[in-house]
Amino acid sequence: MTDPEPAFELDCRGKRCPLPIIELARHIEGVAVGELLAVVSDDVAARADVPAWCRMRGQEYGGEDAAGDGVPRYLVRRLV
């Protein structure tokens, strides 16, 4: 069984560290507890930054897949 599509997707293409994480922090409360938020980012630092942010903020890192154009997409489940 696969997770449903994210409730919200942040397009952070072209934004460099720390902007994808700042956007994630700004928008996480816009999704309900239990829902997924996706961060689409072509910044290589996001691969480490998103899971680290989740650990520090008590959210669940849901892994990585790809947006329709192949850009990495990082999934975050809001827990709190």
Protein Blocks (a to p, Z undefined) as FASTA:
>chain_A
ZZdddfbdcdfehiacfklmmmmmmmmmmpcehiacddddfbfklmmmmmmmmmmnopac
ebjcddfkopacdddddfZZ
